[in-house]
């Protein structure tokens, strides 16, 4: 397992899978913005300046009306899989930079490497579901070399070992809620495969169906003998403090 590097920026959890990451040089990345119907979104929080919106898939709690409105308000560049970028453009977003799995691009000084996720995707609307490409995750490399893996909505999958080998993330943002994503048992296995020194649990506690907890993840990690540190944030709080 990699040593624990320090991060010169800030990671703010906004409930569910939403984060705002401020890079060491002040660039601001919004991941999967989910605001209006997110009961865990911190009351009164203002995104302020946003340089990049990175979307993991087209479900409304990840890239829906909230993300589209935020992109138009801030003029941020939307990063997503190719078809999701087309979907964003069809909703009047001027700056959408589509890519695909295995590829990378640098936006606002941050490198976004797109990796796989094991989930579904699509945007509901007009009585049908629009195809918005496959789900994904990102390994983001910041100006100080610190790497953060946002897994998106996913189950554990064996190729997380390849993410560890190729990109060696310093911090993982992993769903633990169960029902729609992996739960604590699977997330502990993900930490083992990723060999990641720190994890921030996400996609838990938002709705009653999401029963996984950080304490359950800690127990599963102990049972596996995995030394990953669990950083438990409340919505609106940040790491490092």
Backbone torsions as a table, in degrees:
resi	resn	phi	psi	omega
1	UNK	NA	139.7	-177.7
2	UNK	-67.3	154.3	175.3
3	UNK	-69.8	161.0	-176.7
4	UNK	-85.3	101.8	176.2
5	UNK	-78.1	155.8	173.7
6	UNK	-88.9	152.6	179.8
7	UNK	-114.8	128.7	-178.5
8	UNK	-83.5	0.3	178.4
9	UNK	-109.8	-150.3	-177.0
10	UNK	-146.7	137.0	177.6
11	UNK	-113.0	117.3	179.9
12	UNK	-111.5	124.1	176.3
13	UNK	-90.7	132.0	-177.1
14	UNK	-115.1	26.4	-178.5
15	UNK	83.2	154.1	179.6
16	UNK	56.7	-130.0	179.1
17	UNK	-103.8	14.7	-174.9
18	UNK	-88.9	131.8	176.1
19	UNK	-138.0	152.9	165.5
20	UNK	-120.2	120.0	-179.8
21	UNK	-112.3	125.7	175.1
22	UNK	-100.9	123.3	-176.3
23	UNK	-76.6	165.8	179.3
24	UNK	-56.9	-25.8	179.3
25	UNK	-100.9	13.2	172.7
26	UNK	89.3	7.7	174.0
27	UNK	-76.2	143.9	-173.5
28	UNK	-120.0	122.8	-175.9
29	UNK	-115.1	120.8	175.4
30	UNK	-99.4	124.6	179.8
31	UNK	-107.1	124.6	175.0
32	UNK	46.1	61.0	-178.2
33	UNK	-62.3	127.9	-179.9
34	UNK	-141.1	107.8	-165.3
35	UNK	-119.7	-68.3	-167.5
36	UNK	-60.3	-44.3	-176.9
37	UNK	-103.9	19.1	178.0
38	UNK	-97.4	103.1	-177.2
39	UNK	-66.0	-13.9	179.5
40	UNK	-99.0	-0.6	179.3
41	UNK	-66.4	129.4	-175.2
42	UNK	-64.4	127.0	-176.4
43	UNK	-59.6	130.0	176.9
44	UNK	81.9	0.9	-178.8
45	UNK	-69.0	135.4	178.8
46	UNK	-118.9	123.7	179.6
47	UNK	-62.1	-31.9	-175.1
48	UNK	65.1	-139.9	179.7
49	UNK	-68.8	132.2	173.5
50	UNK	-130.6	126.7	-180.0
51	UNK	-93.6	-36.4	-176.4
52	UNK	-138.0	137.9	167.0
53	UNK	-114.1	116.9	179.8
54	UNK	-105.9	123.0	-176.1
55	UNK	-111.3	134.0	-179.5
56	UNK	-89.3	-26.8	176.8
57	UNK	-171.6	174.8	-168.6
58	UNK	-89.8	3.8	176.9
59	UNK	-61.7	148.9	-170.5
60	UNK	-63.4	-23.1	178.2
61	UNK	-87.5	11.0	178.5
62	UNK	-133.7	-49.9	172.4
63	UNK	-138.7	85.0	179.3
64	UNK	-126.0	-148.5	-177.6
65	UNK	-59.2	-37.0	-180.0
66	UNK	-59.9	-47.2	-178.4
67	UNK	-66.7	-40.3	179.5
68	UNK	-63.6	-44.6	178.4
69	UNK	-63.0	-43.4	-179.3
70	UNK	-63.7	-39.6	179.2
71	UNK	-63.2	-41.4	179.9
72	UNK	-69.8	-37.8	-178.1
73	UNK	-68.9	-40.9	-173.4
74	UNK	-98.3	-12.7	-175.1
75	UNK	60.4	30.0	177.0
76	UNK	-71.3	155.9	172.4
77	UNK	-81.7	126.9	176.7
78	UNK	-88.9	123.5	175.1
79	UNK	-105.8	131.6	178.9
80	UNK	-167.7	175.8	175.0
81	UNK	-64.1	156.7	-168.2
82	UNK	-49.7	-49.3	-175.8
83	UNK	-69.1	-31.9	176.7
84	UNK	-68.3	-35.7	175.9
85	UNK	-64.0	-38.9	175.1
86	UNK	-63.2	-42.0	177.6
87	UNK	-59.9	-42.9	178.1
88	UNK	-62.3	-43.3	178.7
89	UNK	-62.2	-35.4	179.6
90	UNK	-68.9	-15.6	177.0
91	UNK	-102.4	19.8	172.5
92	UNK	85.3	13.0	176.9
93	UNK	-83.7	121.4	-172.3
94	UNK	-79.0	-32.3	-176.3
95	UNK	-114.6	95.2	177.3
96	UNK	-130.4	124.7	-174.5
97	UNK	-117.2	92.6	-177.9
98	UNK	-77.0	147.7	-179.7
99	UNK	-147.4	-167.3	178.3
100	UNK	-149.2	171.0	-172.3
101	UNK	-63.2	136.9	-176.8
102	UNK	93.1	-20.3	-179.2
103	UNK	-90.4	168.4	177.6
104	UNK	-142.2	158.0	172.4
105	UNK	-151.8	153.8	178.0
106	UNK	-107.6	124.7	178.8
107	UNK	-131.0	128.0	-179.8
108	UNK	53.8	35.6	176.5
109	UNK	81.7	0.8	-179.7
110	UNK	-110.5	132.1	176.9
111	UNK	-88.3	127.7	176.9
112	UNK	-109.2	113.2	175.1
113	UNK	-103.1	119.2	-177.6
114	UNK	-87.1	129.5	-179.5
115	UNK	-126.4	172.2	-174.7
116	UNK	-73.4	160.0	168.7
117	UNK	-144.6	148.9	-177.4
118	UNK	-107.1	93.9	-172.9
119	UNK	-162.2	-166.5	172.2
120	UNK	-118.3	176.4	-178.9
121	UNK	-158.0	161.4	179.1
122	UNK	146.9	151.7	-178.9
123	UNK	-113.9	122.4	178.5
124	UNK	-77.9	147.0	177.8
125	UNK	164.5	143.3	177.9
126	UNK	65.5	26.2	179.5
127	UNK	77.9	8.0	-178.9
128	UNK	-141.9	179.9	177.7
129	UNK	-117.1	122.8	179.3
130	UNK	-84.8	139.1	178.0
131	UNK	-76.3	122.2	-179.3
132	UNK	-120.1	24.8	179.5
133	UNK	84.9	174.5	-178.7
134	UNK	-79.4	157.6	175.3
135	UNK	-70.1	159.5	-178.3
136	UNK	-152.3	174.5	168.5
137	UNK	-128.8	176.4	179.3
138	UNK	-135.1	140.1	162.4
139	UNK	-106.6	114.8	-177.4
140	UNK	-103.3	128.4	177.3
141	UNK	-107.9	120.6	-175.3
142	UNK	-94.3	175.1	-169.5
143	UNK	-61.7	-26.3	179.6
144	UNK	-92.0	8.3	178.7
145	UNK	88.8	-6.4	180.0
146	UNK	-69.3	137.0	-176.5
147	UNK	-118.1	128.6	179.1
148	UNK	-119.3	128.6	178.5
149	UNK	-104.0	114.2	170.8
150	UNK	-99.4	113.8	-171.1
151	UNK	-79.1	-12.2	-171.5
152	UNK	66.9	-166.1	174.2
153	UNK	-80.9	122.5	-176.3
154	UNK	-160.5	158.1	162.1
155	UNK	-90.5	165.8	171.1
156	UNK	-65.7	144.6	176.0
157	UNK	-144.5	150.1	-171.0
158	UNK	-59.9	-29.9	-177.1
159	UNK	-74.1	0.9	167.9
160	UNK	-59.9	-25.8	175.5
161	UNK	-64.3	-32.9	176.3
162	UNK	-70.8	-36.3	175.6
163	UNK	-60.2	-41.3	176.8
164	UNK	-62.5	-46.9	-176.4
165	UNK	-65.8	-43.4	-172.9
166	UNK	-84.0	-35.4	-168.6
167	UNK	-122.7	-17.5	174.7
168	UNK	44.0	64.7	-179.5
169	UNK	-63.0	146.2	177.9
170	UNK	-88.8	-22.1	-179.1
171	UNK	-147.6	135.6	176.1
172	UNK	-114.7	137.9	172.2
173	UNK	-107.2	105.4	-169.5
174	UNK	-121.1	138.1	173.5
175	UNK	-72.5	143.3	179.9
176	UNK	-134.1	3.8	-167.3
177	UNK	-69.7	-24.6	-173.4
178	UNK	77.3	177.9	179.5
179	UNK	70.7	-68.1	179.4
180	UNK	-94.3	-18.5	-177.7
181	UNK	-139.1	-174.0	174.8
182	UNK	-66.0	154.3	174.8
183	UNK	-100.5	-169.8	-176.5
184	UNK	-58.6	-38.8	-178.6
185	UNK	-62.5	-47.4	-179.4
186	UNK	-67.9	-37.6	179.7
187	UNK	-65.3	-34.9	175.8
188	UNK	-63.7	-41.2	175.7
189	UNK	-63.7	-38.5	177.0
190	UNK	-59.9	-43.3	177.6
191	UNK	-60.7	-39.5	178.4
192	UNK	-63.1	-45.2	179.7
193	UNK	-66.3	-38.8	-176.9
194	UNK	-76.9	-19.6	-176.2
195	UNK	52.5	41.8	-173.3
196	UNK	-92.8	135.4	-176.8
197	UNK	-74.6	-25.1	-178.0
198	UNK	-138.6	147.8	175.8
199	UNK	-138.5	137.8	169.5
200	UNK	-108.5	115.5	178.7
201	UNK	-69.5	143.7	177.7
202	UNK	-140.4	176.7	177.1
203	UNK	55.0	45.2	176.8
204	UNK	-138.7	148.3	174.7
205	UNK	75.0	-1.9	-177.8
206	UNK	-69.8	-45.2	-178.1
207	UNK	-131.9	159.2	-176.8
208	UNK	-55.5	-31.2	-178.1
209	UNK	-68.1	-20.0	-175.2
210	UNK	-91.5	86.7	-167.1
211	UNK	-91.7	-12.2	-179.8
212	UNK	-64.7	149.3	-179.0
213	UNK	-134.6	157.8	174.6
214	UNK	-59.8	-36.6	178.3
215	UNK	-63.0	-39.4	177.4
216	UNK	-65.2	-36.7	176.6
217	UNK	-64.5	-43.2	178.5
218	UNK	-58.0	-43.5	179.7
219	UNK	-62.5	-45.1	-179.6
220	UNK	-63.6	-37.1	177.1
221	UNK	-65.4	-43.2	177.6
222	UNK	-61.4	-43.7	-179.0
223	UNK	-62.5	-29.4	179.2
224	UNK	-88.8	-9.8	-176.0
225	UNK	72.3	28.9	-179.3
226	UNK	-98.3	130.7	-171.3
227	UNK	-93.8	12.6	178.7
228	UNK	-57.3	130.5	177.2
229	UNK	-81.1	129.7	177.1
230	UNK	-92.5	117.9	176.8
231	UNK	-100.2	106.7	-177.0
232	UNK	-93.9	115.6	178.4
233	UNK	-106.2	148.3	167.4
234	UNK	-95.9	152.4	-177.8
235	UNK	-55.6	127.0	-177.3
236	UNK	97.3	-13.1	178.6
237	UNK	-89.0	168.2	-171.2
238	UNK	-136.7	161.5	172.7
239	UNK	-134.5	138.7	-8.6
240	UNK	-67.6	156.8	-178.0
241	UNK	-75.2	NA	NA
